[in-house]
């Protein structure tokens, strides 16, 4: 492993390209699908999923951090949130049936629910879906640095969770109150070491990081971990991060690549030898609106205000307002149109594997991609961001880095 971070120097032309690529590419496909209009009433009664879909299921539990403020201002409290989650769970379970659930993610702020309410909710999920203790399952619980405590981690370990994710968002400072005398990099390094220690103490198999904003000093903190022979995070996800400075994206991307991370899309970085890296190498990676997985999960039940369920060709978007969520637990329903289905197939392959097999798309889907790609990427010379050879489109390292504008250009061709 290298012991320092040395991003490559960038020419002015490269810098301008990066400016178009400061959002994660995996957001492109889902935002394109969400352009469709809500379903008419006649399309709301969709029942064939239970009969036709036998693949594994994912479950996401989520509310925005602002939910605590909404509760404090009344009239609803934590019990109302629990009742809403249980109502939505019952509604979704009727649609998808009892299915194996190897992927689970908890992203409800820890101030919202107490231990008894968490156990009640997990018990209800376990009654409706097949949870298990298989080591290949991915059961992730999210904490901000200020939320992370051994007692709460122990609770989730007892409930079967095996991955701890540390979340940096604009609502929580990159340096805790006890670290005010330290630099940002030192504060971040201590938080990462503390999180790794807690994860190890409670035998969590992975520590992952999600950057919903870019904390100052993050790459320097990683550099210091390496210099002190401390383990790096297993996954660093920047899908939801909107980089405020153009250079930050390029510097972070190059730094993580230099440290040996393998990239999924251009916004999810995984350690070599990890299960996600193996799935990419063996062409068994899945991409959903909730990220990449290696559990063969395509359908996600998204519970909670502001969450999203993706079930077959339908998207159920929940209102972020608790008041609206309680009155409409089914959410706003959108159907994926035929053109969007074809687009998602293309973008999923490009994001997961950085390649497109033109012969496969032509024979399997009767979709001739070569003229579409040549039109969409006409501004880029063949060999710079991509190479077309022997009916195979392969992104160059520069193309992977600038995957967002490439995806956006393809999306325009399918509008």
Secondary structure, 3 states (H helix, E strand, C coil): CCCCCCCCCCCHHHHHHHHCCCCCCHHHHHHHHCCCCECCHHHCCCCCHHHHCCCCEEEEEECCCCHHHHHHCCCCCHHHHHHHHHHHHHHHHHHHCCCECCEEEEECCCCCCCHHHHHHHHHHHHHHCECCCCCCCEEEEEEECCCCCHHHHHHHHHCCCCEEEEEECCCCCCCCHHHCCCCHHHHHHHHHHHHHHHHHHCCCCEEEEEECCCCCCHHHHHHHHHHCCCCCCCEEECCCCCCCCHHHHHHHHHHHHHCCCEEECCCEEECCCCHHHHHHHCCCCEEECCEEECCCCCEEEEECCCCEEEECCEEEECCCCHHHHHHCCCCEEEECCHHHHHHHHHHHHHHHHCEEEHHHHHHHHCCCHHHHHHHHCCCCCECCCEEEECCEEEECHHHHHCHHHHHHHHHHHHC
